[in-house]
């Protein structure tokens, strides 16, 4: 294998290779908090049968379920020798800035020596690291940088197929459940016999589904056109669930949020927020904007491109007790006058019903 082959493994062509990995070691070593290890947590939730182990040298627990509250009996291991049949190592964290922890270099080099593929969603690209690239060339391992891309599409602004209902998750902030809400509604629609697809826009969603684009790593002028292209590739479906990113008011990530709104031209929006969160994630002392202000902003921004409305609300109540969570859902129904659920606790049925109702309204027009 030469360097060109390693380079080719990154980008759109690599996405389909991710579905070939069925004995994955998730690497979270030293970074197993819910905020940092959200990639690992989602992989454990949605690709459980493909996960062989989680590598966490300092673990005081034995299973993923004990550490991450998902993943069942997937074991935590201290080194790769404890997962002898592994076929890939996936970087299981998504830290602010997207940098590779320096302490992980020996682990990655050992994985490459064992001829394992390395899959990363970080902003630090594996193939740009001379030592890792040389080791991979010698061993035959593939270095797959999920975020690496060369997308260069300008939006056409042309309408999508009538009958393709596009539903997009937006939020009060980042890292609060937009991807999970979209995946759960997609699964719920499929369970009812609907023709549907999930379009991932971030590294974790791509690792789970094998469909999507790392939208936060696309050149700004091409964000709208790139997501438009992915929607067109799947508009034969009756429903598309399009993962959201950031927030329209986020000081760092609002540009990507706006690009997704205009590129995907959704018919319906699901508003996501985390109960109890008051400040922008990762940016100290910056308060979140009020819900109603954000709903108004999203609706205005979306309707500049295509007629759109909110169809429901997904509340993340992970910091609340069961009683507190049920009270928050009841309060949200009163405030928003929309279907409300916590897809983790109560399932996505109310949002699935809302999606089908939107389809019926559009067909009746």
C-alpha positions in Angstrom: 0.0 0.0 0.0 1.3 3.5 -0.9 0.7 7.0 0.4 -1.8 7.6 -2.4 -3.9 4.7 -1.3 -3.9 6.1 2.3 -5.0 9.5 1.0 -7.8 8.0 -1.2 -9.1 6.2 1.9 -10.1 9.6 3.3 -13.2 11.5 2.1 -16.4 10.3 0.4 -15.0 7.0 -0.9 -14.0 6.0 2.7 -17.5 6.3 4.1 -18.6 3.0 2.6 -15.6 1.2 4.1 -16.8 2.1 7.6 -19.6 -0.4 7.1 -17.0 -3.2 6.7 -15.7 -2.9 10.2 -17.4 -5.3 12.6 -14.9 -5.7 15.4 -14.2 -2.1 16.4 -12.1 -0.9 19.4 -13.3 2.5 20.5 -10.5 4.7 21.8 -11.5 7.0 24.7 -8.4 6.6 26.9 -8.5 9.4 29.6 -11.5 11.2 27.9 -14.5 9.2 29.0 -16.8 12.0 30.0 -20.2 12.3 28.2 -19.2 15.7 26.7 -15.8 14.4 25.3 -16.7 10.8 24.5 -20.0 11.5 22.6 -18.7 9.7 19.5 -18.0 6.5 21.5 -21.3 6.8 23.3 -23.3 7.1 20.0 -21.3 4.2 18.4 -22.1 2.1 21.5 -25.8 3.0 21.2 -26.2 2.5 17.4 -23.5 0.0 16.4 -23.4 -2.1 19.5 -22.9 -5.4 17.7 -19.9 -4.0 15.8 -18.0 -2.9 18.9 -15.4 -5.4 20.3 -14.1 -3.2 23.2 -13.5 0.3 24.5 -9.8 1.1 25.2 -9.6 2.9 28.6 -6.5 2.2 30.5 -7.6 3.9 33.7 -11.1 2.4 33.9 -12.5 1.4 37.2 -15.4 -0.3 35.6 -15.5 -3.4 33.4 -18.3 -2.7 30.8 -19.4 0.1 28.6 -22.8 0.0 30.3 -21.2 0.9 33.6 -19.1 3.7 32.2 -21.3 5.2 29.5 -24.8 4.0 30.4 -25.0 2.3 27.0 -23.3 -0.6 25.2 -24.3 -3.5 27.4 -21.5 -6.0 28.1 -19.0 -4.5 25.7 -15.8 -4.7 27.7 -13.4 -2.0 28.7 -9.8 -3.0 28.0 -6.4 -1.6 29.0 -4.6 -2.4 25.7 -5.1 -3.9 22.2 -3.9 -7.4 23.2 -7.2 -7.8 25.0 -9.1 -7.4 21.7 -7.2 -9.8 19.5 -9.8 -10.1 16.8 -10.3 -6.4 16.3 -10.4 -5.0 12.7 -10.3 -1.2 13.4 -9.7 1.4 16.0 -12.1 4.3 16.0 -11.2 7.6 17.7 -14.1 7.8 20.2 -13.9 11.5 21.3 -14.9 14.8 19.9 -13.0 17.4 21.9 -13.3 21.2 21.3 -10.8 22.0 18.6 -10.7 18.4 17.4 -7.1 17.7 18.3 -5.5 14.3 18.7 -4.3 13.7 22.3 -0.4 13.3 22.2 -0.6 10.5 24.7 -2.5 8.4 22.2 0.4 8.2 19.6 1.8 4.9 21.0 -1.6 3.3 21.0 -2.2 4.3 17.4 1.2 3.1 16.3 0.6 -0.3 18.0 -2.8 -0.5 16.2 -1.1 0.1 12.9 1.5 -2.5 13.6 -1.3 -4.9 14.2 -2.7 -4.0 10.7 -5.8 -2.4 12.1 -7.6 0.4 10.2 -7.7 3.7 12.2 -10.8 5.9 11.8 -10.8 9.4 13.0 -13.3 12.3 13.0 -10.9 14.8 14.4 -9.7 18.0 12.7 -6.1 16.7 13.0 -5.9 14.4 10.0 -4.0 11.2 10.5 -2.6 11.1 7.0 -0.9 14.4 7.6 1.2 12.9 10.3 4.4 11.6 8.7 5.1 8.9 11.4 1.5 7.5 11.3 1.4 7.6 7.5 4.7 5.8 7.1 3.8 3.1 9.6 0.5 2.6 7.8 2.2 2.4 4.4 4.5 -0.3 5.8 1.7 -2.4 7.5 -1.1 -2.0 5.1 -3.4 -0.3 7.5 -5.8 2.3 6.3 -5.9 5.8 7.9 -9.5 7.1 7.4 -10.1 10.7 8.2 -13.8 11.1 8.2 -13.7 14.9 8.1 -11.2 15.1 5.2 -13.0 16.1 2.0 -12.7 18.0 -1.3 -16.4 18.9 -1.8 -16.7 21.9 -4.2 -20.4 22.2 -5.0 -22.2 25.5 -5.3 -25.9 25.4 -4.4 -28.3 25.6 -7.4 -31.2 26.7 -5.3 -33.5 24.5 -7.4 -36.5 22.7 -5.7 -36.2 19.1 -4.5 -38.6 16.3 -5.6 -42.1 16.9 -4.5 -43.0 14.1 -2.0 -39.6 14.1 -0.4 -40.3 15.4 3.1 -37.1 16.9 4.6 -37.0 17.2 8.4 -34.0 19.0 10.0 -33.0 19.0 13.6 -31.9 22.4 15.0 -31.0 23.4 18.5 -30.4 26.0 21.2 -26.7 24.9 21.3 -24.3 22.2 20.1 -23.9 18.7 21.7 -27.4 18.3 23.0 -29.0 15.5 20.9 -29.8 16.7 17.4 -28.2 13.6 15.8 -29.9 11.2 18.2 -33.3 12.9 17.7 -32.9 12.5 13.9 -31.8 8.9 14.1 -34.7 8.0 16.4 -37.3 9.6 14.2 -35.7 7.9 11.2 -35.9 4.6 12.9 -39.5 5.2 14.0 -40.6 6.1 10.5 -38.9 2.9 9.2 -40.7 0.8 11.8 -44.0 2.1 10.4 -43.1 1.1 6.9 -42.0 4.5 5.6 -39.3 4.9 3.0 -36.7 7.1 4.9 -33.0 7.9 5.2 -30.8 9.7 7.7 -28.3 12.2 6.3 -25.4 12.7 8.7 -23.6 16.0 8.8 -21.0 15.2 11.4 -18.3 12.7 12.0 -20.2 10.6 14.5 -23.3 10.3 12.4 -21.1 9.3 9.4 -19.4 6.6 11.4 -22.8 5.2 12.5 -24.7 5.4 9.2 -22.1 5.5 6.3 -24.1 8.3 4.7 -23.3 12.0 5.0 -20.9 14.8 4.8 -18.6 16.4 7.5 -20.2 19.8 7.0 -18.1 21.6 9.5 -15.0 20.9 7.4 -16.4 22.0 4.0 -15.2 25.3 2.6 -17.7 28.0 3.5 -18.9 28.8 -0.1 -19.7 25.1 -0.7 -21.6 24.2 2.5 -25.0 24.9 1.0 -24.2 23.2 -2.3 -22.7 20.1 -0.6 -25.7 19.4 1.6 -28.0 20.1 -1.3 -26.0 17.4 -3.3 -26.4 14.8 -0.5 -30.1 15.5 -0.3 -30.5 15.1 -4.0 -28.7 11.8 -3.9 -31.4 10.5 -1.5 -34.5 12.4 -2.5 -36.2 9.2 -3.8 -37.1 8.6 -0.2 -40.4 9.9 1.2 -38.6 11.2 4.3 -35.1 12.5 4.9 -33.9 13.2 8.4 -31.1 15.7 8.2 -28.8 16.0 11.2 -28.2 19.5 12.5 -25.0 21.2 13.7 -24.3 24.0 16.1 -26.9 26.7 16.6 -28.0 29.8 14.7 -26.9 31.9 17.6 -23.7 30.1 18.4 -20.7 32.5 18.4 -18.5 29.9 16.7 -20.7 27.6 14.7 -23.7 29.6 13.4 -22.3 29.7 9.8 -22.6 26.0 9.4 -26.1 26.0 10.9 -27.3 28.6 8.4 -25.7 26.7 5.5 -27.5 23.5 6.4 -30.8 25.4 6.7 -30.5 26.8 3.2 -28.8 23.9 1.5 -31.2 21.2 2.8 -34.3 23.5 2.4 -36.3 21.6 5.1 -40.1 21.3 5.2 -40.1 20.7 8.9 -37.9 21.5 11.9 -37.4 19.7 15.2 -36.1 22.0 18.0 -33.7 20.4 20.4 -32.5 21.7 23.8 -31.0 20.3 27.0 -33.0 21.0 30.2 -31.0 23.0 32.7 -28.3 24.2 30.3 -27.8 27.9 30.6 -24.5 28.7 28.9 -23.1 28.0 25.5 -21.3 24.7 25.6 -17.5 25.3 25.7 -17.7 29.1 25.9 -17.7 30.3 29.4 -20.1 33.1 30.6 -22.0 33.3 27.3 -25.7 32.8 28.1 -28.0 30.8 25.7 -30.6 32.7 23.9 -34.3 32.3 24.9 -36.2 29.5 23.2 -38.8 31.7 21.5 -36.2 34.0 20.2 -34.4 31.1 18.6 -37.5 29.5 17.2 -38.4 32.9 15.5 -34.8 33.2 14.1 -34.8 29.6 12.7 -38.2 30.0 11.1 -37.3 33.3 9.5 -33.9 31.9 8.3 -35.4 28.7 6.9 -38.3 30.5 5.1 -35.9 32.7 3.2 -35.1 29.6 1.3 -38.2 27.4 1.4 -41.5 27.2 3.3 -40.9 25.6 6.6 -42.3 25.2 10.1 -41.6 23.6 13.4 -43.2 20.2 13.9 -41.9 19.2 17.4 -39.4 19.6 20.2 -36.8 17.1 21.5 -35.8 17.7 25.1 -32.6 16.2 26.5 -33.4 15.6 30.2 -30.2 13.7 31.0 -29.4 15.8 34.1 -32.9 15.4 35.6 -34.5 12.7 37.7 -37.4 10.8 36.2 -40.0 13.0 38.0 -38.2 16.2 37.0 -38.0 15.0 33.4 -41.7 14.3 33.1 -42.4 17.8 34.6 -40.1 19.4 32.1 -41.8 17.6 29.2 -45.2 18.8 30.4 -43.9 22.3 30.8 -42.4 22.3 27.3 -45.7 21.1 25.8 -47.4 24.1 27.4 -44.7 26.5 26.3 -44.2 25.4 22.7 -47.7 24.1 21.9 -46.0 21.3 19.8 -45.4 17.6 20.2 -42.6 17.1 22.8 -40.5 14.1 23.9 -37.2 13.0 25.2 -36.1 10.4 22.7 -33.8 8.8 25.2 -36.4 8.4 27.9 -39.8 8.3 26.2 -39.1 7.4 22.6 -39.7 9.4 19.5 -43.3 8.4 18.7 -44.7 11.9 19.1 -42.1 13.3 16.6 -42.8 10.4 14.2 -46.5 11.2 14.3 -45.7 14.8 13.6 -43.5 13.9 10.6 -46.3 11.8 9.1 -48.8 14.6 9.8 -46.5 17.0 7.9 -46.4 14.6 5.0 -50.2 14.4 4.9 -50.5 18.2 5.0 -48.1 18.6 2.1 -49.9 15.9 0.0 -53.1 17.7 0.6 -51.9 21.0 -0.7 
